[in-house]
């Protein structure tokens, strides 16, 4: 298809949808042509990073515009009109940055809650499918037992009356002993009645087993569908969290400088622009030093060796005692929400800020908020095995999505985020996406939690 055809087709489509550009917009576009590759890239970025999370593109000016330099500020101070324009420009950029952070964080929260809801729905579907299959198996066992009993009765009846000799013996002397004959006939009638009852039970149990088995198949299909939904929601939540972090980083990088520039423009004293700039640079240097120190501390903690080693390289993911086990439990509620009635993991309490270790080597495929789990990390270890770590403290991540971690490496620090009732690690183990008892799994690897 040539360019002329594309233009004509686009014009026709625009007329149909009522979304054609105005003449002014068309002129502006023609004066600022971009390549098809560039147009596609811009479209993908805007849709993926903004529309997918419900973020409007009307507040993205801070990302499109260039930030003022200190030379711009110095020149603007020499002219009142220029100074007023620069003040307006900087105030707009600051507002845009602030709004962008708020919007991306709100979108990340929504995506986090959707991921959590989808994950819990998937977990519930696992239980439903398993329960139906267990009921089907139980009914099949009842049917098999009933069929066995019916066979035994039939064999007994055959032995008592299956040939002429037996019948002659059975009815021998019946004329002289009528009561005995009636008793024998009565016994046979009862056996026949009992056998019919056993047979009916067998048929009912077999039908019930088939019905429950059919329901289990449907439940497993729904379980598999919900697993895919949960994975999609997880990816969306991670992308939303990344967008929120990018907005926050953008704000952190530029906000202090623009606030100082704004103060310099509005200052009527003899304080020089250079003095404001020096203050910003000093704060930036101090921040870099703090970040370097934190990175060095994290690197020291991430050198491995954390946790209690077991066989095959697995380690205990957290110190402290077990504060809650795996399985059914009474539901509790507080201001952060309610706990689940089934505990899919094990809680280990070692105090706020205590290090959390990777239970085994693998790749981090999620590191962000996850609804009631609060800040959450999931690590894929290979062969269908994964582990989850929940209730990480705010800003308590020591790893990021896509990063490879070693067994015993510090990945985060314990907190009280999400639906938590005190600082602890909620630790889960997944086999092909299904939750399993972490204590049993780890015990098989000589790690006791």
N, C-alpha and C positions, 0 to 999 in steps of 0.2 A: 504494500500500500504506500503511495507516494505522499509527500507532505501536503499537496493540495487536497487530496482525498481525505486525509486526516483532519485538515482544517474544516472542510465541508461537513464531515461527519460530526465533528465536535460542535459546529454551529447548529446543526439540526438537533443534536441532543440537548444543547443549551436552550434552544427555543422550546423544546418539549417540557423541560423541567423548570423553566423560568429562572434559570441560574446563570444566564449569559452575562458577561462583564459589560459594564457601561462603556460608552465610547471613550470616556476619560481613562478608565482602567485599561482598555485595550491599547490606548496610546502609550500609557505608562509601561505596560508589559512589553510592547514592541521596542521601546527605548532601552529596556534592560533585559535583553534576551539572555537566556541560559540554555545550556545544553540539555538534551533529553535525559542524559545520565544525571545531571545536576538536579533537574526537576523531579526525577524519580526519587533521588536521595532525599530531597527536602520533603517530598510527600510522605515517604516512609517514616522519616524521623518525626514529623509533626503528628502523624496518625498514631505511631507506636508509642511515642513518649508523652503525648498529651491526650488525644481523644480516647485512647484505651482506658485511661484512668479518670475520665470525666473532667479533665483540666482544659479550660478554655485557652485559646491561643491569643486572646486579647491582652494578656498581661505578660507576654514574653518579650517586651521591648528591651529589658535589661540584657537579655541574651543576644539580641540582634544588634544592639547599639554598642559602640565603643565607649569605654570608660574614660572620663577626663583625666588628663595628666596634670602634674603639678605645674608644668609650663602653661597649660591652658588656664589654670586658676590664676597664675601670676599675671597673665595677659588680661584676663577678665577683670581683675581688680583695678586696672588702669582706666576703665571706662564704666560708668554707672549702668548704661544700657546693657553692655556685654556682661557685667557682673550679675545683673538681675536675670538675664537669660541663662547664665551658667548656674545660678542658684535654682532656677526652675527646673533645669535639666537634671541636676544632681538630685533634687528632691523627688523628681519623677522616677529616676533610676532606683533610689532607695526604696520608694514605695513599691515599685515593681518587684524588686528583689524580695522584699518582705512578704508581698502577696504571693509570689511564686513559691516561697518556702511553705507558707500556710496551706496553699492549695495542694501542693505535692504531698505534704505530710498528711493532710486529710484524705487524699486519694489512697495513700499507702495504708492508712488505718482501715479504710473500707476494704481494700484488697486483702489485708491481713485477716480481717474478720471473715471474709468470704472463704479464704483458704481454710481457716480453722473449722468453719461450719461444714465445708465439703469433706475435709479429712475425718471429722467426727461422724458424718453421715456414712462415709465409706466403712469406718470401723464398725458402726452399728449394723451395716449390711452384711459384714463378715459374720457377726454373731447370729443374725437372722438366718442366713444360708446354712450355717453350721447347725443351728438348732433344728431347722426343718429336716436336714439330712439325718441328724441323730434320731429324730422321731420316726422318719421313714425306716431307718435301720431297725429300730425297736419293733415297729409293727411287722416288718419282714421276719424278724426273729419269732414273734408271736405266731405268725402264720405258719412258719416252718415247724414250730413246736406242736401247733394244733394238727397239722397234717401228719406229724409223726404219731400223735396219740390216735388219730382216726385210723391210721394204718394198723396200729396195734390192736384196736378193737375189731377191725375187719378180720385180722388174722385169727383172733380168738373165736369169732363167730364161725369162721370157716372150719376151724379145728373142732368146734362143738356140733356143727351140723352141715358139714360140707360134703358128706358122701352118704350113701344108703346105709352102710354099716353103722355109722355114727348115729344116724337117725333112728335105726332100729333099736340101738342101745338106749338112745335118749328117751324113746317112747315105750320101751319094754316095761311090761307090767303096769301100763297106765290104767288099764281097766280096774285093777285091784287097788291101785294107789293114785286115785284121781287128784288128791291134794298135792302130791309130789309132782304130778304132771303139770298142774296149773302153776305151781311154783316155778318149774323150769321154764314154762312158756312166759311167765311174768319176768323172769330174769332175762330171757332173750329180748323181750319187748323193751326192757330198760336199757339193755346194751344197744339195741337199735336206736332208741330215743337219744341215748347219750352220744352215740356216734354221729347222729344227725346234728346235735348241738355242737359237737366238736368241729364237724365239717362246716357248719354255718359260721362258727368263730374263725375258722381258717380262711374262709372266703372273705369275711368282713375285714380281717386283718390284712389280707393280701390286697384288697381294694384300697384300704386306707394307706398301706405302704406305697402303692402306686400313685395315689393322689398326692401324698406328701413328697414323694420323689419328684413328681412333676413340679410341685411348688418349689422344691429345692433348686431345680434347674432354673426356673424363672428368677429365683432369689440370687443365684450365682451370676446370672447374666446381669442383673441389676447391680450386684456387688462389683463386677468388672467394669460396668459403665461408670459407677461412682468413683472407682479408682482412677479412671482416666480424667474425670472431672476434677478430682482432688489434685492430680498432677498438673492439670492446666491452671487451676487456681493458684497452685504453688508458684508456678512460673510467673503468672501475672503479679502475684504479691511481691516476688523478688524484683521484678522489673519496676514496680511502683516504689519499692523501698530504695532501689538504686536511683530512681529519678528524684526522690525526696532528698537523698544524700547528696546528689549532684547539685541540687538547688541550694542546700545548706552550705556545701563547700563553696559554691559561687558567692553566696552571701558572706561567708567567713572571710574569703579572700579579698573582697572589695568593700564591704560595709564600713569597716573602721577607717579606711582611706577616704572614702567619700564623706563620711561624717566629719573627718578632720578638714577636708577641703571645703565643706559647707561652712564649718566654723570659721575657717580662714577668710572666706568670702564675706561673711557677715560681721567679722571682727573690725571694729573701728579704731582699735588701739594700734600701737606701734609694733605689735607682734608680727614677725615676718612669716611669710609662707614657708620659708625654710625651717623655721622652728616647728611648725605643725608637722611638716614632712619628717623631720628628725624624730618627733615623738612617735609617729606611726611606724617608722622603720625600727625604732627601739623596741616597740611592742611586738612587731613582727619577728624580730630577732629572738626576743624572749620566748615567743610562742614556738619558734622552731627548735629552740633549745629544750623546751619542755617536751615537745613531740619526739625529739631525738632521744631524750632520756627514757620516755615511755617505751619507745621502740626498742631501745637497748634492754630494758627490763623485760619486755615481752620476748625478745630474742633469747635472753638468758633462760626464761621459763619455758620457751618452746624448743629447747635443745633436746627434749625427750627425757625419759626416766620418771615421769610423773606417774602417780597411781601405784597400785600393787600389781606386780607382774604375775601372769599365770602361764599356762602352756600355750605354745603357738603364737606368742607375741601379744596376746590380749592383756589389758590392764584394767584395774578398777578405775572408773571414770571420775570419782570424787571421794574425798575423805569423809569422815563422820559416820554417824549411825544411820540405819535404815529407819526412816520415820513413817513410812507407809509402804505396804507391800502391793503386790500385783493381785488383781481380781476384784470381786464384788466388795463394795464398801457403802456405808451410809453417806448420803449426800449432805454436804455442808455448804453454807452460803455466807458471804460477807459482802462488803462494799465493792469488791472486785468481781463478784459474780458467784456462781455455784460450781462446786466440784461435780464430776461425773459420778454416776452410781457404779460404774465399772472402771477400775484403775488400770489403764493400759500399760503402765510402767511401774517403776520403783522410785521412791523418793529417798534421796541421801542428803542429810543435813550436816553441814560442816561450817556453817556461819556465813554471814554476808561477806561477799567479796572473795570467798575461798576459790582456789583455782579449780577449773573443770578440765579434765583431760580427754583426749581422743581415746576411746576404748581400743581402737585398732587403726592401722593405717588405711587411708582412703582419700577420696575427693569430696570436699564440701560442696554439696549441690543446693544448699539453702542456708542463708545466714541473715535473718531479718525477723520482724515481728510475726507472730502467728496466733492472733486472737487470744483465747484463754490460756495458751501456752506462754504468752508473753514473748520475749525475745527467745529465738529458737534456732538451733543448728541441726541440720541433718547431714550425715556423712555416709557416702556409698563406699562399701568395702569390697565389692565384687562378689560374684557367685550368688547374687540375690540377697546378700546380707547388708543391712543398713542400721544405723543407730541414730537416735534423736536425743537432743539435750534441750530442756525447756526451763523457763523462768530465769534466764540470764539477766543480770542487772543492766540498767540503762548504760549505754556506751560500754558494755562489758564484753563486746566481741574482740577476740584476739586473732581471728581468721576471717577470710572473706569467701564468698561464693567462687567456686572454680579452683580453689587452692588445694594442693595436696598436703595432707598432714600425716605425721608419723604417730604410731602408738605411744601414748604417754605425753604427747605434746599438749601444752596449754592452748585451749581453743577459746576459752571464755572464763567468766567469773560469775559465781552464784549470786542470784538476786531474788527479788520478790515481784517480778513483773507478771502480768496476766492474772489469771484466777488463782493466785497463790495465797497461802496462809502463813507465810514466813519464808525467809531466805532458805533456799534449798535447790538441789538439782533434781528435776524429774527426768529420769533416764528410761528410754524405750529401745527395744530391739525389733527390727522388722525382717521377716523372711519372705522374699518376693512380694513385698508390700504389706503383708499381714503382720499384725502385732503378735508377739509371743512373750512368754514369761522371761524377763531379763535375768532373773535369779537362776532359773534352770539353765538358760543358754550359757550364762557366764560360768556356772558351776561345772558344766561339761568341759570347760576350758581351764578349770582349776583356778577360777577367780571368784571370790565370795563377796557378794554385795547384800 
